[in-house]
């Protein structure tokens, strides 16, 4: 994997995929920063930025106790719905996805 050209979240995904089990968030984030090998003026700020990106990416799942894993490791949640069409859920998911993308763009620009 070419870490220099990869996003922080892609690197985090790769790390978790290889490990195969949840990782303490600070270990995951510092490993991402090391692998990315880009200059960091403030380690605490870099940690916060990468953590925020992971938190916003639906591929990652907080498993509790400051541990993060991959969403694909968990069975999908089944929600009981009175509506059979499910259109409200898909519309809300699309809005949430767009909101995440805009927030991520603003973080990366800042």
C-alpha positions as CSV (number, residue, x, y, z in Angstrom):
1,X,0.0,0.0,0.0
2,X,1.3,3.4,-0.9
3,X,0.7,5.3,2.3
4,X,1.8,8.7,0.9
5,X,-1.0,8.7,-1.6
6,X,-3.7,7.2,0.6
7,X,-6.1,9.0,2.9
8,X,-5.8,8.7,6.6
9,X,-9.1,6.8,6.7
10,X,-7.9,4.4,4.0
11,X,-4.7,3.7,6.0
12,X,-6.8,3.2,9.2
13,X,-9.0,0.7,7.3
14,X,-6.0,-1.1,6.0
15,X,-4.5,-1.3,9.5
16,X,-7.7,-2.7,11.0
17,X,-8.2,-5.1,8.1
18,X,-4.7,-6.6,8.7
19,X,-5.1,-6.7,12.5
20,X,-8.5,-8.4,12.3
21,X,-9.7,-7.1,15.7
22,X,-10.5,-3.7,17.3
23,X,-7.7,-1.4,18.2
24,X,-7.5,1.3,20.9
25,X,-8.2,4.6,19.1
26,X,-5.0,6.3,20.1
27,X,-2.8,3.4,18.9
28,X,-4.8,3.3,15.6
29,X,-4.5,7.1,15.0
30,X,-0.8,7.3,15.9
31,X,-0.1,4.3,13.6
32,X,-1.9,6.1,10.8
33,X,0.1,9.3,11.4
34,X,3.4,7.3,11.4
35,X,2.5,5.4,8.2
36,X,1.3,8.6,6.4
37,X,4.7,10.1,7.3
38,X,3.6,13.7,6.7
39,X,5.1,16.5,8.8
40,X,3.0,17.2,11.9
41,X,3.3,20.5,13.8
42,X,1.0,19.5,16.6
43,X,0.6,15.8,17.5
44,X,-2.5,16.4,19.5
45,X,-4.1,18.3,16.6
46,X,-3.2,15.6,14.1
47,X,-4.6,13.0,16.4
48,X,-7.9,14.9,16.7
49,X,-8.1,15.4,12.9
50,X,-7.6,11.7,12.1
51,X,-9.9,10.6,14.9
52,X,-12.6,12.9,13.6
53,X,-12.2,11.5,10.1
54,X,-12.5,7.9,11.4
55,X,-15.5,8.8,13.5
56,X,-17.3,10.2,10.4
57,X,-16.4,7.3,8.1
58,X,-19.1,4.6,8.1
59,X,-16.5,1.9,7.5
60,X,-15.5,2.2,11.2
61,X,-17.4,1.2,14.2
62,X,-16.8,2.3,17.8
63,X,-17.0,-0.9,19.9
64,X,-16.7,0.7,23.3
65,X,-13.9,1.3,25.7
66,X,-12.2,3.6,23.2
67,X,-11.8,0.7,20.8
68,X,-12.5,0.9,17.1
69,X,-13.2,-1.8,14.6
70,X,-14.7,-2.2,11.2
71,X,-18.4,-2.0,10.6
72,X,-18.2,-5.0,8.3
73,X,-17.2,-7.2,11.3
74,X,-20.6,-6.6,12.9
75,X,-23.9,-8.1,11.7
76,X,-26.1,-5.4,10.3
77,X,-28.7,-4.0,12.7
78,X,-32.2,-4.8,11.9
79,X,-34.6,-2.0,12.6
80,X,-38.3,-2.6,12.9
81,X,-40.2,-0.2,10.7
82,X,-43.9,0.3,10.2
83,X,-43.2,1.5,6.7
84,X,-42.6,-1.2,4.1
85,X,-41.1,1.1,1.5
86,X,-38.1,2.2,3.5
87,X,-37.8,5.4,1.5
88,X,-37.5,7.6,4.6
89,X,-34.5,5.6,5.8
90,X,-32.7,5.8,2.4
91,X,-33.4,9.6,2.1
92,X,-32.1,10.2,5.6
93,X,-29.0,8.1,5.0
94,X,-28.3,10.0,1.8
95,X,-28.6,13.3,3.7
96,X,-26.3,12.1,6.4
97,X,-23.8,10.9,3.9
98,X,-23.7,14.3,2.2
99,X,-23.4,16.0,5.5
100,X,-20.4,13.8,6.4
101,X,-18.7,14.5,3.1
102,X,-19.1,18.3,3.5
103,X,-17.8,18.2,7.1
104,X,-14.9,16.1,6.0
105,X,-14.1,18.5,3.2
106,X,-14.1,21.4,5.6
107,X,-11.8,19.6,8.0
108,X,-9.4,18.7,5.2
109,X,-9.4,22.3,3.9
110,X,-8.8,23.8,7.3
